[in-house]
């Protein structure tokens, strides 16, 4: 791709000396409404050139080193699972070198790579996923594919990975049943709205007491309200805005060790460059939350 993440401010570091590995995964295979996610990673990298070095309350994440990997080959012969395994291999290299892998999507099904990584790299139950999303993505399959973006979290909970969902406001009966069956924790968008205007604030949105100390954060940009993030395949009204999102992320990252993250489902649109910039700034915030200054030691 043309740019490395924030190369306007930092030289791309070597993989071994970088705290963060930015991994573009331009997969667009199972999108079911708007299209364009294959262009998402390049748009985020380009928009990142406009970021400042500092991010409020989180210091200067870039000082710890940023390596931008080549885009993952998103072709396959028999199944998109080949792409997820290929991506997991790249993530594994980052984790093995002591770095934090951050995927740039691409559609949400790329989180299957993180599920693969968690399953092969960490003891069972030691990593939880925090999902920011307008949708549950808990269908067993969608439009004939078990690898659909609408099924990615089902694949996670089937493997016993604890899950917290934040910002959901669109779902079906099958997914509600899956929440019960797999004991999924949640703070839906309507609850976030009520808490935002309550005296106690976001205290009632806390992680469950036994949620793992190691966490992976997956952020579908349609979690944001459609007025803030129209450049996505399924823009949804009633979503989160910037500051409540940041407050929740900080709350969930407190006393947790972030082992990786992804930002997915950006579908860049001409004239809406603020959406690509918002996604890039979100990536930088996630880097700040995973910085050595804030990140806690892992508990495996």
C-alpha positions, -999 to +999 in steps of 0.1 A: +000+000+000+011+036-006+014+046+031+026+032+064+006+041+095+015+077+106+046+078+085+042+116+084+055+116+120+074+083+125+096+062+104+084+027+101+103+006+127+116-029+123+091-056+133+113-067+163+116-031+177+079-021+172+053-021+200+025-021+173+022-042+141-004-026+118-017-054+095-039-045+065-064-072+056-084-059+026-109-087+025-143-082+010-161-115+006-194-117+024-206-081+027-244-081+025-254-045+019-230-017+010-196-025-005-161-010-004-145-026+026-115-038+005-105-002+003-107+004+040-071-004+051-056+019+025-080+047+034-070+044+071-033+044+063-037+075+042-059+093+067-034+085+095-009+109+079-031+137+093-030+125+129-010+144+156+016+126+177-003+130+209-037+116+218-056+131+247-051+112+280-030+085+263+003+102+256+023+095+224+017+059+214+039+062+183+070+067+203+070+030+211+074+020+174+050+013+146+056-014+119+031-016+090+031-050+075+024-057+038-013-063+031-024-099+037-031-119+005-069-122+006-073-147-022-082-184-015-088-216-034-114-235-013-125-213+017-120-178+031-107-197+062-074-198+043-072-160+046-079-161+083-052-187+090-028-167+068-036-135+088-033-154+121+002-164+111+012-128+107-005-119+140+014-148+157+047-134+145+038-100+161+028-115+194+059-138+195+081-107+192+063-090+221+042-067+198+005-059+196-011-068+163-038-044+150-058-055+120-072-030+095-103-043+077-118-053+054-150-069+065-156-081+100-150-118+092-113-110+094-117-113+132-118-150+126-080-146+123-079-133+159-101-163+170-075-186+154-047-168+171-063-169+205-071-206+202-036-216+192-016-191+213-034-188+247-048-211+273-085-217+271-105-190+287-076-167+293-085-141+266-119-124+262-131-104+232-147-070+236-168-063+206-180-028+196-207-032+169-242-024+158-249-061+153-244-092+174-228-113+145-240-144+164-258-162+135-247-197+129-244-189+092-256-161+069-264-163+032-250-198+032-217-191+048-204-200+083-176-175+076-199-146+071-193-113+088-227-119+105-214-151+121-179-142+133-188-138+170-206-172+168-173-188+159-157-171+189-182-182+215-183-217+201-146-220+210-154-209+246-140-174+242-157-150+267-175-121+249-187-087+258-208-068+232-211-030+232-234-008+211-256-034+195-289-022+182-299-047+154-304-084+159-326-114+153-342-141+175-314-166+167-288-142+180-308-135+212-309-172+218-272-175+212-265-148+238-283-169+264-268-202+253-232-189+253-236-165+283-226-134+263-223-102+283-236-070+267-242-033+270-265-024+241-267+010+225-300+018+242-284+010+276-253+031+268-277+060+260-295+056+293-263+053+313-249+084+296-278+104+311-278+087+345-263+099+377-240+068+379-226+072+344-209+042+329-203+024+362-231-001+354-214-010+321-184-025+338-169-058+326-181-089+344-159-096+375-145-128+361-138-115+326-103-125+315-074-101+322-062-105+286-085-089+260-088-085+223-109-056+210-128-058+178-144-026+166-169-026+137-171+011+127-209+008+124-210+008+162-207+046+157-239+065+150-246+068+113-243+105+114-207+101+125-199+071+104-219+069+072-190+053+053-198+017+062-219-011+046-247-009+072-248+026+088-272+024+118-289+052+136-288+053+174-252+045+178-223+057+199-205+090+195-168+097+200-165+106+237-187+079+251-168+054+229-135+066+243-147+065+279-160+030+275-128+018+258-107+033+287-129+017+313-126-017+296-089-014+291-083-005+327-065-033+346-066-053+314-038-064+290-047-058+253-032-086+232-045-073+199-073-053+181-090-047+148-109-019+132-132-032+105-160-024+080-149+010+069-161+015+033-145+047+022-168+072+003-156+101-018-162+134+000-165+117+034-129+117+043-138+124+079-149+088+082-115+074+073-098+099+096-121+089+125-112+052+119-075+061+118-078+081+151-096+052+167-067+029+157-043+054+174-064+054+205-063+016+207-026+018+204-025+043+233-046+019+254-021-009+246+010+012+253+036+000+278+027+029+300-009+018+304-010-019+296-010-043+325+010-075+327-008-105+312-024-131+334-024-164+315 
